[in-house]
Each structure stands twice: as structure tokens, then as C-alpha cells.
Amino acid sequence: MDLGSDLVVAIVLFVVLLVVLPLVFVALISGVELLLLLLLLPIALLGRIAFGRQWTVEVRRGRRLHHEELAGDWRHSGLRIRTIAGEIVRGELPPTT
């Protein structure tokens, strides 16, 4: 190999690294963040259920919020969701918030 082809290879390698390295870095950071969220989500849900935090029930029309209310603990929120769903099926829409 002569000096000219070595220089071309070095320039091509530099340009490829300039493009690929940031993409690999962003993908790596995104992957680590996703793993962290997946590890913390069950802990957060269990803590919320165990300590009896209030759950919010939302009724949406498309992406727009139509109705929102606090429903109590995990069991009560499930009951309230089924109650509101039954009302909607019967044509009784909850009030707009």
C-alpha cells in the first residue's frame, strides 16, 4: 500500500466513525434507560398498591380527557372502571371535567 491509499482509508474511517459513533452512543444510552425503567416499574407499582395510594380513573375521547376522578385503592379503581364502562355502554356519559 502506498501513502495515498492509506490516507483515503484513514479519511473514510474517520467519516464512518464520526457518523456511527454518536448513533451507537445514543442507542446504548437509550437501552440503559429502558432497562432501568423496566427494573423500576414493578417496584413502583408494588409500592403504590402496598401503601394504598389513590388511583385516578380517566375517561378519554380519543386523546382528549373527558372525565377524571380519584377512585381509591387498586380494588376500588377496578370496580369504578367497570361501573363507568357500563354507564358509557348504556349511553350515560360521565360529566366533563
N, C-alpha and C positions, 0 to 999 in steps of 0.2 A: 504494500500500500504506500502511496505517496502522501505528501503533506496536504494536497488539495482534497483528496477523498476523505482523509481524517478530519479535516476542517468541516466538510459538508456533513459528515456523520455527527460531529460534535454539535453543529448548529441544529440539525434535525432532532437530536436527542434533547437538547436544551428546550426547543419549542414544545416537544411532546411532554416533557416534564413540567413545563410551565402551564400546560393545559390540564394534564392528567392529575398532577399532584393536588391542586385545590379541590378537584372533584372527589378524589379519594379521601381527602381530609374531611370534607363536608359529609360524605357518606358514612365515614367512621363515627363522626360526632353524632349524626342522626341515629345511627344504630345503637350507640351507647345510651342516648337519651330515651329511645324506645324501650330498651331493656330495663332501664331504671324505672320508667313509668309502669311497665308490666310487673315489676317487682313490688312497687309501692301501692298499686291499685287494690290488690286483695287486702292488704293491711289497712288501708284507708276505709274500705267497705266494712271489714270486720269491726273496726273501731267505731264506725258510725252506727252499726247495728248493735254492738255490745253496750255502748253508752247511751242509747236511746235518743239520738239526735232526731230532730224533726225532719221529715221528708217533705219535699214540695211536689205536688201533683200539678202538671201543666196540661192544658188543652190547647192544641195548636190547629190553625187552619193554614195548611201549607207550612211556610216558615214563620208566619206571624202568630204571636202569642195571643190567644183568645181569652183564656181564663187560667188563673193560678191561685193555689191555696195550700196552706200548710195542712198536712194530713196526719201528723203524729208519727208513731214509730213505724217500723217496717211492715208489721201486720196490718195496721190501720191504713197505711198508704195503699197496700194492695187491695183492701176492701173498698177504699174510696175510688180507686181507679176503676174497679169493676162496676161500682154504682154509677159513676159518671158516664162510663161507656154505655151502660144500659139506658140511661137517660137520653143520651145522644141518639141511640138506635130508635128510641120512641119519639124522637123529634123535640125533646126538651133540652135545648141548649143551655149551658150554664151562663150566668151573667158575664159580660165582658169586663175584664179588669184593665 
